């Protein structure tokens, strides 16, 4: 019993250290794509933009990665939550943001496929 508790505590410390379970996992990448700068306050909200392109991007990423759309949609859902919490808005033309977001989602999906979970590059 004590060994299980020790292992659980060990894994909790590792997760806390590497940030896997923290909500800010995507923040750095999302801030590269979108902005919370007051200069962009009049632009379309990232949540609205991503909600509009969600279906198309999900299908594309699923086709090229071989991952199920359901799994990809879960990643998108987490990203939408972070965009909402951070108050992010478009800071680039929609075509560029679409391409960049597709690349981000593909990278995150491949990360998940090859590792079985999200990992941080250290």
PEDALIN-V250156 format. One line per field, one symbol per residue. phi: phi as a letter, one per 30 degrees, with the letter a starting at -180 (. if undefined). A space follows every 50 residues. Layout:
# PEDALIN-V250156
phi=???
This chain:
# PEDALIN-V250156
phi=.ddedddddedddddddcidcddceceedddddbbcdedcdddddedddd ddcedddeddddddciddeedddddddddeddddddidbdbbeedddddd ddddddddddedddciadbcdc
